[in-house]
Amino acid sequence: MTNRNLLTMNTTILAFIGDSVYEVYVRNFVIKSGETSPEKLHREAVKYVRAESQAQALRILIPELTEEELALVKRARNKKITSKPKNADPIEYKMATAFEALIGGLYLRQKTDRLEHLAGRTIDIISKNSTDLQADKLKTRSNESSDSKVTDQTKAR
């Protein structure tokens, strides 16, 4: 596929292929965890392919993109949505679609090194953010537990 064709190709088509390509990277990543339960593998993979996760990762990646990659992301992000996203905020959905279009564009242009780099960075970003969110949840639960103990001790007086 030529550069010219990609510059004019419908970004929805790029996102269509990019979604599948990125999914393969994610599945390879979660399989390497050693988990053998298909249900647990699926749950883990969903963390990486959710629109919110992809959108958040793309926002972090934007400064690392080339001018050409950034132009593709902006074109995909600004494309009018023809259907309502089921489980995502429309803005997050547009950003996730832009991320998938970027992945699709790299794949179709056979820029394997760049594709692997950005897919790996995305997985790293989402992993870190997922770990941070889990730590925040545990901290919040711990604080709520401490607050209820203080309230219980106050009532006991």
Secondary structure, DSSP 4 states (H G I P E B T S, - for coil): --HHHHHHS-HHHHHHHHHHHHHHHHHHHHHTTT---HHHHHHHHHHHHSHHHHHHHHHHHGGGS-HHHHHHHHHHHHSPPSS--SSS-HHHHHHHHHHHHHHHHHHHTT-HHHHHHHHHHHHHHHHHHHHHHHHHHHHHHHHHHHHHHHHHHHHH-
